[in-house]
Amino acid sequence: MSDLPPSPPVDPDRVARQRHFAISLFRLSGAFIVMFGFLAIAQRFSWVQGTKAKAFGTIMVLTGLFQFVIVPRLLAALFRKRPPE
């Protein structure tokens, strides 16, 4: 009753491409968040001005840097620990 169909074979090259794509996507989105934060600090948006813009921009820049530098390293370490199943 609990017979499951066999899982398809895992292609290590395909898994490596998917992991590289995920890491690259996090880096790219982190760079965009950093640029958005610098634009907010420069008060280029009408919806946030003054000291609020500087605080908001600083938070965005720090978040973007974390996503650009730290998250890809964490993902790479995670991917090294678990071989493809």
Distance bins in CASP14 RR format, pairs under 12 A and 6 or more apart:
PFRMAT RR
TARGET T0000
AUTHOR 0000-0000-0000
RMODE 2
METHOD distances of the structure
MODEL  1
7 84 0 0 0 0 0 1 0 0 0 0 0
7 85 0 0 0 0 1 0 0 0 0 0 0
8 14 0 0 0 0 0 1 0 0 0 0 0
8 84 0 0 0 0 0 1 0 0 0 0 0
8 85 0 0 0 0 0 1 0 0 0 0 0
9 15 0 0 0 0 0 1 0 0 0 0 0
9 84 0 0 0 0 0 1 0 0 0 0 0
9 85 0 0 0 0 0 1 0 0 0 0 0
10 16 0 0 0 0 0 1 0 0 0 0 0
10 18 0 0 0 0 0 1 0 0 0 0 0
10 83 0 0 0 0 1 0 0 0 0 0 0
10 84 1 0 1 0 0 0 0 0 0 0 0
10 85 1 0 0 1 0 0 0 0 0 0 0
11 17 0 0 0 0 1 0 0 0 0 0 0
11 18 0 0 0 0 1 0 0 0 0 0 0
11 84 0 0 0 0 1 0 0 0 0 0 0
12 18 0 0 0 0 0 1 0 0 0 0 0
12 19 0 0 0 0 0 1 0 0 0 0 0
12 79 0 0 0 0 0 1 0 0 0 0 0
12 83 0 0 0 0 1 0 0 0 0 0 0
12 84 1 0 0 1 0 0 0 0 0 0 0
12 85 0 0 0 0 0 1 0 0 0 0 0
13 19 0 0 0 0 0 1 0 0 0 0 0
13 20 0 0 0 0 0 1 0 0 0 0 0
13 84 0 0 0 0 0 1 0 0 0 0 0
14 20 0 0 0 0 0 1 0 0 0 0 0
14 21 0 0 0 0 0 1 0 0 0 0 0
14 84 0 0 0 0 1 0 0 0 0 0 0
15 21 0 0 0 0 0 1 0 0 0 0 0
15 22 0 0 0 0 0 1 0 0 0 0 0
15 79 0 0 0 0 1 0 0 0 0 0 0
15 82 0 0 0 0 0 1 0 0 0 0 0
15 83 0 0 0 0 1 0 0 0 0 0 0
15 84 1 0 1 0 0 0 0 0 0 0 0
15 85 0 0 0 0 1 0 0 0 0 0 0
16 22 0 0 0 0 0 1 0 0 0 0 0
16 23 0 0 0 0 0 1 0 0 0 0 0
16 76 0 0 0 0 0 1 0 0 0 0 0
16 79 0 0 0 0 1 0 0 0 0 0 0
16 80 0 0 0 0 0 1 0 0 0 0 0
16 83 0 0 0 0 0 1 0 0 0 0 0
16 84 0 0 0 0 1 0 0 0 0 0 0
17 23 0 0 0 0 0 1 0 0 0 0 0
17 24 0 0 0 0 0 1 0 0 0 0 0
17 84 0 0 0 0 0 1 0 0 0 0 0
18 24 0 0 0 0 0 1 0 0 0 0 0
18 25 0 0 0 0 0 1 0 0 0 0 0
18 75 0 0 0 0 0 1 0 0 0 0 0
18 79 0 0 0 0 1 0 0 0 0 0 0
18 84 0 0 0 0 1 0 0 0 0 0 0
19 25 0 0 0 0 0 1 0 0 0 0 0
19 26 0 0 0 0 0 1 0 0 0 0 0
19 72 0 0 0 0 0 1 0 0 0 0 0
19 75 1 0 0 1 0 0 0 0 0 0 0
19 76 0 0 0 0 1 0 0 0 0 0 0
19 77 0 0 0 0 0 1 0 0 0 0 0
19 78 0 0 0 0 1 0 0 0 0 0 0
19 79 1 0 1 0 0 0 0 0 0 0 0
19 80 0 0 0 0 1 0 0 0 0 0 0
19 82 0 0 0 0 0 1 0 0 0 0 0
19 83 0 0 0 0 0 1 0 0 0 0 0
19 84 0 0 0 0 1 0 0 0 0 0 0
20 26 0 0 0 0 0 1 0 0 0 0 0
20 27 0 0 0 0 0 1 0 0 0 0 0
20 72 0 0 0 0 0 1 0 0 0 0 0
20 75 0 0 0 0 0 1 0 0 0 0 0
20 76 0 0 0 0 1 0 0 0 0 0 0
20 79 0 0 0 0 1 0 0 0 0 0 0
21 27 0 0 0 0 0 1 0 0 0 0 0
21 28 0 0 0 0 0 1 0 0 0 0 0
21 72 0 0 0 0 0 1 0 0 0 0 0
21 75 0 0 0 0 0 1 0 0 0 0 0
21 79 0 0 0 0 0 1 0 0 0 0 0
22 28 0 0 0 0 0 1 0 0 0 0 0
22 29 0 0 0 0 0 1 0 0 0 0 0
22 71 0 0 0 0 0 1 0 0 0 0 0
22 72 0 0 0 0 1 0 0 0 0 0 0
22 74 0 0 0 0 0 1 0 0 0 0 0
22 75 1 0 0 1 0 0 0 0 0 0 0
22 76 0 0 0 0 0 1 0 0 0 0 0
22 78 0 0 0 0 0 1 0 0 0 0 0
22 79 0 0 0 0 1 0 0 0 0 0 0
23 29 0 0 0 0 0 1 0 0 0 0 0
23 30 0 0 0 0 0 1 0 0 0 0 0
23 67 0 0 0 0 0 1 0 0 0 0 0
23 68 0 0 0 0 0 1 0 0 0 0 0
23 69 0 0 0 0 0 1 0 0 0 0 0
23 70 0 0 0 0 0 1 0 0 0 0 0
23 71 0 0 0 0 1 0 0 0 0 0 0
23 72 1 0 1 0 0 0 0 0 0 0 0
23 73 0 0 0 0 1 0 0 0 0 0 0
23 74 0 0 0 0 1 0 0 0 0 0 0
23 75 1 0 1 0 0 0 0 0 0 0 0
23 76 1 0 0 1 0 0 0 0 0 0 0
23 77 0 0 0 0 0 1 0 0 0 0 0
23 78 0 0 0 0 0 1 0 0 0 0 0
23 79 0 0 0 0 1 0 0 0 0 0 0
23 80 0 0 0 0 0 1 0 0 0 0 0
24 30 0 0 0 0 0 1 0 0 0 0 0
24 31 0 0 0 0 0 1 0 0 0 0 0
24 68 0 0 0 0 0 1 0 0 0 0 0
24 71 0 0 0 0 0 1 0 0 0 0 0
24 72 0 0 0 0 1 0 0 0 0 0 0
24 75 0 0 0 0 0 1 0 0 0 0 0
24 76 0 0 0 0 0 1 0 0 0 0 0
25 31 0 0 0 0 0 1 0 0 0 0 0
25 32 0 0 0 0 0 1 0 0 0 0 0
25 67 0 0 0 0 0 1 0 0 0 0 0
25 68 0 0 0 0 0 1 0 0 0 0 0
25 71 0 0 0 0 0 1 0 0 0 0 0
25 72 0 0 0 0 1 0 0 0 0 0 0
25 75 0 0 0 0 0 1 0 0 0 0 0
26 32 0 0 0 0 0 1 0 0 0 0 0
26 33 0 0 0 0 0 1 0 0 0 0 0
26 64 0 0 0 0 1 0 0 0 0 0 0
26 66 0 0 0 0 0 1 0 0 0 0 0
26 67 1 0 1 0 0 0 0 0 0 0 0
26 68 1 0 0 1 0 0 0 0 0 0 0
26 69 0 0 0 0 0 1 0 0 0 0 0
26 70 0 0 0 0 1 0 0 0 0 0 0
26 71 1 0 1 0 0 0 0 0 0 0 0
26 72 1 0 1 0 0 0 0 0 0 0 0
26 73 0 0 0 0 0 1 0 0 0 0 0
26 74 0 0 0 0 1 0 0 0 0 0 0
26 75 1 0 0 1 0 0 0 0 0 0 0
26 76 0 0 0 0 0 1 0 0 0 0 0
27 33 0 0 0 0 0 1 0 0 0 0 0
27 34 0 0 0 0 0 1 0 0 0 0 0
27 64 0 0 0 0 1 0 0 0 0 0 0
27 65 0 0 0 0 0 1 0 0 0 0 0
27 66 0 0 0 0 0 1 0 0 0 0 0
27 67 1 0 0 1 0 0 0 0 0 0 0
27 68 1 0 1 0 0 0 0 0 0 0 0
27 69 0 0 0 0 1 0 0 0 0 0 0
27 70 0 0 0 0 0 1 0 0 0 0 0
27 71 0 0 0 0 1 0 0 0 0 0 0
27 72 1 0 1 0 0 0 0 0 0 0 0
27 73 0 0 0 0 0 1 0 0 0 0 0
27 75 0 0 0 0 0 1 0 0 0 0 0
27 76 0 0 0 0 0 1 0 0 0 0 0
28 34 0 0 0 0 0 1 0 0 0 0 0
28 35 0 0 0 0 0 1 0 0 0 0 0
28 64 0 0 0 0 0 1 0 0 0 0 0
28 67 0 0 0 0 1 0 0 0 0 0 0
28 68 0 0 0 0 1 0 0 0 0 0 0
28 71 0 0 0 0 0 1 0 0 0 0 0
28 72 0 0 0 0 0 1 0 0 0 0 0
29 35 0 0 0 0 0 1 0 0 0 0 0
29 36 0 0 0 0 0 1 0 0 0 0 0
29 63 0 0 0 0 0 1 0 0 0 0 0
29 64 0 0 0 0 1 0 0 0 0 0 0
29 66 0 0 0 0 0 1 0 0 0 0 0
29 67 1 0 0 1 0 0 0 0 0 0 0
29 68 0 0 0 0 1 0 0 0 0 0 0
29 71 0 0 0 0 1 0 0 0 0 0 0
29 72 0 0 0 0 0 1 0 0 0 0 0
30 36 0 0 0 0 1 0 0 0 0 0 0
30 37 0 0 0 0 0 1 0 0 0 0 0
30 60 0 0 0 0 1 0 0 0 0 0 0
30 61 0 0 0 0 0 1 0 0 0 0 0
30 62 0 0 0 0 0 1 0 0 0 0 0
30 63 0 0 0 0 1 0 0 0 0 0 0
30 64 1 0 1 0 0 0 0 0 0 0 0
30 65 1 0 0 1 0 0 0 0 0 0 0
30 66 0 0 0 0 1 0 0 0 0 0 0
30 67 1 0 1 0 0 0 0 0 0 0 0
30 68 1 0 1 0 0 0 0 0 0 0 0
30 69 0 0 0 0 1 0 0 0 0 0 0
30 70 0 0 0 0 0 1 0 0 0 0 0
30 71 0 0 0 0 1 0 0 0 0 0 0
30 72 0 0 0 0 1 0 0 0 0 0 0
31 37 0 0 0 0 0 1 0 0 0 0 0
31 38 0 0 0 0 0 1 0 0 0 0 0
31 60 0 0 0 0 0 1 0 0 0 0 0
31 61 0 0 0 0 0 1 0 0 0 0 0
31 64 1 0 0 1 0 0 0 0 0 0 0
31 65 0 0 0 0 1 0 0 0 0 0 0
31 67 0 0 0 0 1 0 0 0 0 0 0
31 68 1 0 1 0 0 0 0 0 0 0 0
31 69 0 0 0 0 0 1 0 0 0 0 0
31 72 0 0 0 0 0 1 0 0 0 0 0
32 38 0 0 0 0 0 1 0 0 0 0 0
32 39 0 0 0 0 0 1 0 0 0 0 0
32 60 0 0 0 0 0 1 0 0 0 0 0
32 61 0 0 0 0 0 1 0 0 0 0 0
32 63 0 0 0 0 0 1 0 0 0 0 0
32 64 0 0 0 0 1 0 0 0 0 0 0
32 67 0 0 0 0 1 0 0 0 0 0 0
32 68 0 0 0 0 1 0 0 0 0 0 0
33 39 0 0 0 0 0 1 0 0 0 0 0
33 40 0 0 0 0 0 1 0 0 0 0 0
33 56 0 0 0 0 0 1 0 0 0 0 0
33 57 0 0 0 0 1 0 0 0 0 0 0
33 59 0 0 0 0 0 1 0 0 0 0 0
33 60 1 0 1 0 0 0 0 0 0 0 0
33 61 1 0 0 1 0 0 0 0 0 0 0
33 62 0 0 0 0 1 0 0 0 0 0 0
33 63 1 0 1 0 0 0 0 0 0 0 0
33 64 1 1 0 0 0 0 0 0 0 0 0
33 65 0 0 0 0 1 0 0 0 0 0 0
33 66 0 0 0 0 1 0 0 0 0 0 0
33 67 1 0 0 1 0 0 0 0 0 0 0
33 68 1 0 0 1 0 0 0 0 0 0 0
33 71 0 0 0 0 0 1 0 0 0 0 0
34 40 0 0 0 0 0 1 0 0 0 0 0
34 41 0 0 0 0 0 1 0 0 0 0 0
34 57 0 0 0 0 1 0 0 0 0 0 0
34 58 0 0 0 0 0 1 0 0 0 0 0
34 59 0 0 0 0 0 1 0 0 0 0 0
34 60 1 0 0 1 0 0 0 0 0 0 0
34 61 1 0 1 0 0 0 0 0 0 0 0
34 62 0 0 0 0 1 0 0 0 0 0 0
34 63 0 0 0 0 1 0 0 0 0 0 0
34 64 1 0 1 0 0 0 0 0 0 0 0
34 65 1 0 0 1 0 0 0 0 0 0 0
34 66 0 0 0 0 1 0 0 0 0 0 0
34 67 0 0 0 0 1 0 0 0 0 0 0
34 68 1 0 0 1 0 0 0 0 0 0 0
34 69 0 0 0 0 0 1 0 0 0 0 0
35 41 0 0 0 0 0 1 0 0 0 0 0
35 42 0 0 0 0 0 1 0 0 0 0 0
35 44 0 0 0 0 0 1 0 0 0 0 0
35 57 0 0 0 0 0 1 0 0 0 0 0
35 60 0 0 0 0 1 0 0 0 0 0 0
35 61 0 0 0 0 1 0 0 0 0 0 0
35 64 0 0 0 0 1 0 0 0 0 0 0
35 65 0 0 0 0 0 1 0 0 0 0 0
35 68 0 0 0 0 0 1 0 0 0 0 0
36 42 0 0 0 0 0 1 0 0 0 0 0
36 44 0 0 0 0 1 0 0 0 0 0 0
36 45 0 0 0 0 1 0 0 0 0 0 0
36 48 0 0 0 0 0 1 0 0 0 0 0
36 53 0 0 0 0 0 1 0 0 0 0 0
36 56 0 0 0 0 1 0 0 0 0 0 0
36 57 1 0 0 1 0 0 0 0 0 0 0
36 59 0 0 0 0 0 1 0 0 0 0 0
36 60 1 0 1 0 0 0 0 0 0 0 0
36 61 0 0 0 0 1 0 0 0 0 0 0
36 63 0 0 0 0 1 0 0 0 0 0 0
36 64 0 0 0 0 1 0 0 0 0 0 0
36 67 0 0 0 0 0 1 0 0 0 0 0
37 43 0 0 0 0 0 1 0 0 0 0 0
37 44 0 0 0 0 1 0 0 0 0 0 0
37 45 0 0 0 0 1 0 0 0 0 0 0
37 48 0 0 0 0 0 1 0 0 0 0 0
37 53 0 0 0 0 1 0 0 0 0 0 0
37 54 0 0 0 0 1 0 0 0 0 0 0
37 55 0 0 0 0 0 1 0 0 0 0 0
37 56 1 0 0 1 0 0 0 0 0 0 0
37 57 1 0 1 0 0 0 0 0 0 0 0
37 58 1 0 0 1 0 0 0 0 0 0 0
37 59 0 0 0 0 1 0 0 0 0 0 0
37 60 1 1 0 0 0 0 0 0 0 0 0
37 61 1 0 1 0 0 0 0 0 0 0 0
37 62 0 0 0 0 1 0 0 0 0 0 0
37 63 0 0 0 0 1 0 0 0 0 0 0
37 64 0 0 0 0 1 0 0 0 0 0 0
37 65 0 0 0 0 0 1 0 0 0 0 0
38 44 0 0 0 0 1 0 0 0 0 0 0
38 45 0 0 0 0 0 1 0 0 0 0 0
38 53 0 0 0 0 0 1 0 0 0 0 0
38 54 0 0 0 0 0 1 0 0 0 0 0
38 56 0 0 0 0 0 1 0 0 0 0 0
38 57 1 0 0 1 0 0 0 0 0 0 0
38 58 0 0 0 0 1 0 0 0 0 0 0
38 60 0 0 0 0 1 0 0 0 0 0 0
38 61 1 0 0 1 0 0 0 0 0 0 0
38 62 0 0 0 0 0 1 0 0 0 0 0
38 64 0 0 0 0 0 1 0 0 0 0 0
38 65 0 0 0 0 0 1 0 0 0 0 0
39 45 1 0 0 1 0 0 0 0 0 0 0
39 48 0 0 0 0 0 1 0 0 0 0 0
39 53 0 0 0 0 1 0 0 0 0 0 0
39 56 0 0 0 0 0 1 0 0 0 0 0
39 57 0 0 0 0 1 0 0 0 0 0 0
39 60 0 0 0 0 1 0 0 0 0 0 0
39 61 0 0 0 0 0 1 0 0 0 0 0
40 46 0 0 0 0 0 1 0 0 0 0 0
40 47 0 0 0 0 1 0 0 0 0 0 0
40 48 1 0 0 1 0 0 0 0 0 0 0
40 49 0 0 0 0 1 0 0 0 0 0 0
40 50 0 0 0 0 0 1 0 0 0 0 0
40 51 0 0 0 0 0 1 0 0 0 0 0
40 52 0 0 0 0 1 0 0 0 0 0 0
40 53 1 0 1 0 0 0 0 0 0 0 0
40 54 0 0 0 0 1 0 0 0 0 0 0
40 55 0 0 0 0 1 0 0 0 0 0 0
40 56 1 0 1 0 0 0 0 0 0 0 0
40 57 1 1 0 0 0 0 0 0 0 0 0
40 58 0 0 0 0 1 0 0 0 0 0 0
40 59 0 0 0 0 1 0 0 0 0 0 0
40 60 1 0 0 1 0 0 0 0 0 0 0
40 61 0 0 0 0 1 0 0 0 0 0 0
40 63 0 0 0 0 0 1 0 0 0 0 0
41 48 0 0 0 0 1 0 0 0 0 0 0
41 49 0 0 0 0 0 1 0 0 0 0 0
41 50 0 0 0 0 1 0 0 0 0 0 0
41 51 0 0 0 0 0 1 0 0 0 0 0
41 52 0 0 0 0 0 1 0 0 0 0 0
41 53 1 0 0 1 0 0 0 0 0 0 0
41 54 1 0 1 0 0 0 0 0 0 0 0
41 55 0 0 0 0 1 0 0 0 0 0 0
41 56 0 0 0 0 1 0 0 0 0 0 0
41 57 1 0 1 0 0 0 0 0 0 0 0
41 58 1 0 0 1 0 0 0 0 0 0 0
41 59 0 0 0 0 0 1 0 0 0 0 0
41 60 0 0 0 0 1 0 0 0 0 0 0
41 61 1 0 0 1 0 0 0 0 0 0 0
41 62 0 0 0 0 0 1 0 0 0 0 0
42 48 0 0 0 0 0 1 0 0 0 0 0
42 49 0 0 0 0 0 1 0 0 0 0 0
42 50 0 0 0 0 0 1 0 0 0 0 0
42 53 0 0 0 0 1 0 0 0 0 0 0
42 54 0 0 0 0 1 0 0 0 0 0 0
42 56 0 0 0 0 0 1 0 0 0 0 0
42 57 0 0 0 0 1 0 0 0 0 0 0
42 60 0 0 0 0 0 1 0 0 0 0 0
42 61 0 0 0 0 0 1 0 0 0 0 0
43 49 1 0 1 0 0 0 0 0 0 0 0
43 50 1 0 0 1 0 0 0 0 0 0 0
43 51 0 0 0 0 0 1 0 0 0 0 0
43 52 0 0 0 0 1 0 0 0 0 0 0
43 53 1 0 1 0 0 0 0 0 0 0 0
43 54 0 0 0 0 1 0 0 0 0 0 0
43 55 0 0 0 0 0 1 0 0 0 0 0
43 56 0 0 0 0 0 1 0 0 0 0 0
43 57 0 0 0 0 1 0 0 0 0 0 0
44 50 0 0 0 0 0 1 0 0 0 0 0
44 53 0 0 0 0 1 0 0 0 0 0 0
44 56 0 0 0 0 0 1 0 0 0 0 0
44 57 0 0 0 0 0 1 0 0 0 0 0
45 52 0 0 0 0 0 1 0 0 0 0 0
45 53 1 0 0 1 0 0 0 0 0 0 0
45 56 0 0 0 0 1 0 0 0 0 0 0
45 57 0 0 0 0 1 0 0 0 0 0 0
45 60 0 0 0 0 0 1 0 0 0 0 0
46 53 0 0 0 0 0 1 0 0 0 0 0
47 53 0 0 0 0 1 0 0 0 0 0 0
47 56 0 0 0 0 1 0 0 0 0 0 0
48 54 0 0 0 0 1 0 0 0 0 0 0
48 55 0 0 0 0 1 0 0 0 0 0 0
48 56 1 0 1 0 0 0 0 0 0 0 0
48 57 0 0 0 0 1 0 0 0 0 0 0
48 58 0 0 0 0 0 1 0 0 0 0 0
48 59 0 0 0 0 0 1 0 0 0 0 0
48 60 0 0 0 0 0 1 0 0 0 0 0
49 55 0 0 0 0 0 1 0 0 0 0 0
49 56 0 0 0 0 0 1 0 0 0 0 0
49 57 0 0 0 0 0 1 0 0 0 0 0
50 56 0 0 0 0 1 0 0 0 0 0 0
50 57 0 0 0 0 0 1 0 0 0 0 0
51 57 0 0 0 0 0 1 0 0 0 0 0
51 58 0 0 0 0 0 1 0 0 0 0 0
52 58 0 0 0 0 0 1 0 0 0 0 0
52 59 0 0 0 0 0 1 0 0 0 0 0
53 59 0 0 0 0 0 1 0 0 0 0 0
53 60 0 0 0 0 0 1 0 0 0 0 0
54 60 0 0 0 0 0 1 0 0 0 0 0
54 61 0 0 0 0 0 1 0 0 0 0 0
55 61 0 0 0 0 0 1 0 0 0 0 0
55 62 0 0 0 0 0 1 0 0 0 0 0
56 62 0 0 0 0 0 1 0 0 0 0 0
56 63 0 0 0 0 0 1 0 0 0 0 0
57 63 0 0 0 0 1 0 0 0 0 0 0
57 64 0 0 0 0 0 1 0 0 0 0 0
57 65 0 0 0 0 0 1 0 0 0 0 0
58 64 0 0 0 0 0 1 0 0 0 0 0
58 65 0 0 0 0 0 1 0 0 0 0 0
59 65 0 0 0 0 0 1 0 0 0 0 0
59 66 0 0 0 0 0 1 0 0 0 0 0
60 66 0 0 0 0 0 1 0 0 0 0 0
60 67 0 0 0 0 0 1 0 0 0 0 0
61 67 0 0 0 0 0 1 0 0 0 0 0
61 68 0 0 0 0 0 1 0 0 0 0 0
62 68 0 0 0 0 0 1 0 0 0 0 0
62 69 0 0 0 0 0 1 0 0 0 0 0
62 70 0 0 0 0 0 1 0 0 0 0 0
63 69 0 0 0 0 0 1 0 0 0 0 0
63 70 0 0 0 0 0 1 0 0 0 0 0
63 71 0 0 0 0 0 1 0 0 0 0 0
64 70 0 0 0 0 1 0 0 0 0 0 0
64 71 0 0 0 0 1 0 0 0 0 0 0
64 72 0 0 0 0 0 1 0 0 0 0 0
65 71 0 0 0 0 0 1 0 0 0 0 0
65 72 0 0 0 0 0 1 0 0 0 0 0
66 72 0 0 0 0 0 1 0 0 0 0 0
66 73 0 0 0 0 0 1 0 0 0 0 0
66 74 0 0 0 0 0 1 0 0 0 0 0
67 73 0 0 0 0 0 1 0 0 0 0 0
67 74 0 0 0 0 0 1 0 0 0 0 0
67 75 0 0 0 0 0 1 0 0 0 0 0
69 75 0 0 0 0 0 1 0 0 0 0 0
69 76 0 0 0 0 0 1 0 0 0 0 0
70 76 0 0 0 0 0 1 0 0 0 0 0
70 77 0 0 0 0 0 1 0 0 0 0 0
71 77 0 0 0 0 0 1 0 0 0 0 0
71 78 0 0 0 0 0 1 0 0 0 0 0
72 78 0 0 0 0 0 1 0 0 0 0 0
72 79 0 0 0 0 0 1 0 0 0 0 0
73 79 0 0 0 0 0 1 0 0 0 0 0
73 80 0 0 0 0 0 1 0 0 0 0 0
74 80 0 0 0 0 0 1 0 0 0 0 0
74 81 0 0 0 0 0 1 0 0 0 0 0
75 81 0 0 0 0 0 1 0 0 0 0 0
75 82 0 0 0 0 0 1 0 0 0 0 0
76 82 0 0 0 0 0 1 0 0 0 0 0
END
